[in-house]
Amino acid sequence: MSIGTTSHSPVGATLEFHGAAGEVTGSCTLVRTEKARILVDFGMFQGSPADEARNAIAPEIDFALLDAIVITHAHIDHCGRLAMATTLGFRGKIYCTTATHDLLGRVLRSSARLQRARFYERSNGTAPWARALMPGEEPGPAPEFAPAQRLFDVPEVRDTMDRVEGVPLDREVKIAPLVSLIFRNAGHIPGAASAELCIGSGAARKTILFSGDLGPERSALLSPPHKPKGADVVIVESTNGERRRDAGADPEETLAQIVTRAAERKEKVIMPCFALGRAQLLVHRLARLHARGLLRGLNVYVDSPMAVQGIESLYRNPEYLAPELRESVKAGGAPLWFPELHYVLSKRESMAIDRMVHGGIILAGSGFMDAGPVLRHLEESIDRDDCTVMLSGYQPEGGFAWKLQRGANRAQFNGKTMNVRAHTVRVEGLSGHADQDDLMKWLGSFENKPGRVLINHGSDSARAALADRLTKELGLECTLPMREVAIPI
Ligand SMILES: [Zn+2]
C-alpha cells in the first residue's frame, strides 16, 4: 500500500482530492489531463460546526478553467456545493444521470431554503434545538450555534441548473477534449452512478472509474451495482470499508415486530430517516408488510417532500430498481404503493399528523435526529409510552439518537425538559452503502484487474482496512490519497 504519491503515470493524468480523503463527506476530485480539467462531485462537508465552516472556503481550483463537472448522485455530500460553481467562475457543463437531474434542482433549492432559515433563526436566536439527557445528566442552556452561512440562494441554483445535462445510464457522451463519460448504475440511491471517464483515443485510450457511493450487493429495493469490465485506475469509496454486515440481521422481521405491536396497541412509530435512500428502502419494506397483512390499517406518513420525490423518481426511472420491481413497474404496477401510504408535503400537514391519536408510522428527517420535522414529532410524543422510536444506521457520537439508543431518559426541546417514555428499537441491515465484503466483490468482479486503486470517502481506518484486504486477497495496488496532493496516474 502506498500513501500519497507514486511516480508512474500510465494514464497521463493527475488527480487532486479536495475533500472526502480520509473522511466521509465533501467529495470533490479534480482530474487533469494534458488537454482537459474535470471536477468529479462538489459536495458539502457535514458533521461538526468546524466541518460545516469548511464549506464556505472555496477549494483551490480555477473554476474558469474547468471543462466540465460530473455529479455522481444527489446526496448533499456529493453535490451540495455545486451551486457555488458559477459564482466561482465555472462556465462549462454539468453532467449527471437523467434520474439525478430530476432530483438535483430540488436538493439544491431545498438546501438554499435551509441555509436561509438557519441564517434567520440563528440571527434572531430562534433556532430550534433538542438534546437527549443520559440518567443523571443535568438539562443545559440552548447550544451556542455558530453564525449560519449562506453559500448560495435560488438564483445561483437556477444558473447552475441551466448548465446541467442529464445522461442515461450506459451511454457515452463527450464532455471535454479527448474525454468522454459513461455513467454506470451504482445501486446506492435513485439516480446514483459510478462515473467512467475515458481519456485519449484508439489504442491509447485509458479509463478512470469513480465508484461514487456504491450500494450493497443485495438490496431488496435497488438494482445491484454495475459490474465493470475493467479500468486502468479505480477511485473507490470506503464509507463502510471496515464494516461487515451481520448476515443474520433481517430488517424486515424486526420491522414486522414493530408494526405488529404498533397495530395492536394503536401506537405511533417514528422512523427518522434520510430522504434519499433510507426513506425509499423503508417504504418498500412497509409495502411488503402490507402485503403480508401486518399493517392492519396502520397509516404510514412520508413526511418529506424530498423522500416523496425519491419514490416517484423510481417509477420514472425503473432501471434503478431491483429486477423484480423493475418488471412490475414496466408492467404498470406500483410496488412502492399501498393503501395506507400517505405523502406529507407541507408543514401544515406535518403538524396535523403530529397530533393524530390513532397510531401510525411517521417517516421523517433528519436521520440523525438533529434537525427537521422529526424533532417536532419527537417533542409531541417522546413522553408517551404508546410511541416507538426506530433507530437505524450510523449515529454521530453524543448526538440525540446516539444517546437515545444508550438509555437517555429525558430530553430537552427548545428549553422544555421532558421524560422519555417512548420505546426505542434498533433495526439493522438498512444501509444504502456497500459493506467491506460488497466492496471486495465489486472490485473482484472486474473482468480485467484494475491497474491501480485509490481509496477515498472513508475514515483513515476504513481505508486502511479495505486496502489491506484488496492488496492481500486481490493483489491490487492501493493508494490512500491525501487532500490537495496531486497524484499522477
Ligand atoms: Zn451517497
Boltz pocket constraint, residues with backbone or C-beta under 6 A from the ligand:
constraints:
  - pocket:
      binder: B
      contacts: [[A, 73], [A, 75], [A, 78], [A, 188], [A, 213]]
      max_distance: 6.0
